[in-house]
Amino acid sequence: MSDRELLARAATALLDERRQLTGEELAGLAEVSPESVPALAAVAHEVRLAWCGPEVEVEGILSAKTGGCPEDCSFCSQSSRFESPVKATPFLDPDEILAAADETAKVGASEFCIVLAVRGPDERIMRQVLDIVPLVRERTGLNVACSLGILTPDQAERLAAGGVHRYNHNLETARSFFAQIVTTHTWDERFDTCRLVREVGMELCCGALLGMGESNAQRLELLEQLRQVEPAEVPLNFLNPRPGTPLQIRKLVEPLEAIKWIALFRLALPDVILRYAGGREVTLRELQAMGMTSGINALIVGNYLTTLGRSPDEDLDLLTELKMPVKELSSTL
């Protein structure tokens, strides 16, 4: 079947029949030629508008405890197992977190995510997080998300009861590839935490990191596994190889390849919040606007956990140029 026929069938399925694509249909689209990627992106943009609308959700993230993580995720400069320039710091004090939330609110964001470099939270961390979440909500009106690693059922229930709106726990990569990237915990532990998050009533934010050496087949496998956990949001990250980590030798994903997979994530997950996340600046370079018209409907503004992003004004100007309205915080949340 030609690329044109594959794209036409995908458009019909998602726009006219309003059904999800099968694994076989996605596998066919993953093989389209580079020349057909702009057409693939155009279909994905139509699907995004039809399933999600024109608005873009803006989020700020804060590393509230950086470095010193005991896990050995090969992509992460916060692991204590690698000779990384990122050094361990203690949990930020409440005033620092509130100041960061204030800055996030000023750029029109609706979500503020508190991230800690830990395997999972201990009781002290749980108390600190549960103390700060209501303060951020009351002071800024922002929805508060958290990323604290692997959870127990009790911890998940307490976070939900404490006002955490969305919990981030990335699968990162396919189950069949995971053991080549992480050995200190299992893919199933991540999957189980994702299930817990949804069971207790929090929204699930569950993302991917592309460019670690996985195959196209494994990316397709990951898409099916993401479907199984039914996330509200999927941050799409591209590896930005960090000094001192085992994956520092990896090359960046090529820009057009990144566009193709942004589009495929949208076509596979038509109704999710698909968020531009880490590595987009160095990967896409001059094609960041094209990425926004390839299925993306959310972005992280400002800096990431250990790497610099663009200034918020640059991203907001881009949204203005593309006539993409920023989603306002819903009064019902």
RALINMO-V279231 format. One record per pair of residues at least 12 apart in sequence whose C-alpha atoms are under 6 Angstrom apart, sorted by the first residue. I is the first residue (numbers start at 1). J is the second residue. Records with the same first field share a line. If there is no record, write none. Layout:
I: J  J
This chain:
3: 32
37: 260
41: 263  294
44: 263  266  267  294  295
45: 293  294  295
48: 295
51: 271
52: 271
55: 325  326  327
56: 297  298  326  327
57: 298  327
58: 109  298  299
59: 109  111  112  300
60: 104  112  300  301
61: 112  113
62: 114  115
63: 115  116  305
64: 91  92  115  116
65: 90  91  116  117
66: 88  89  117
67: 87  88  117
68: 80  88
69: 117  118
71: 184
72: 182
73: 181  182
74: 181  245  246  247
75: 247
82: 245
83: 244
84: 244
110: 142  329
111: 142  143  144
112: 144  145
113: 144  145  146
114: 146
115: 146  147
116: 148
119: 149
120: 148  149  150
121: 148
130: 162
144: 164  165
145: 164  165  166  167
146: 167
147: 167  168
150: 193
151: 193
157: 200
160: 202
165: 202
166: 202  203  204
167: 204  205
168: 205  206
169: 206
170: 206  207
172: 207  208  209
173: 208  222
174: 218  221  222
175: 187
203: 232
204: 231  232
205: 231  233  234
206: 231  234
207: 234  235  236
208: 236  237
209: 237  238
210: 238
211: 239  253
232: 272
233: 272  273  274
234: 274
235: 274  275  277
236: 275  276  277
237: 277  278  279
238: 279
239: 279
240: 279
255: 283  284
259: 291
263: 294  295
266: 295
274: 296  297  298
275: 296  298  299
276: 299
277: 300
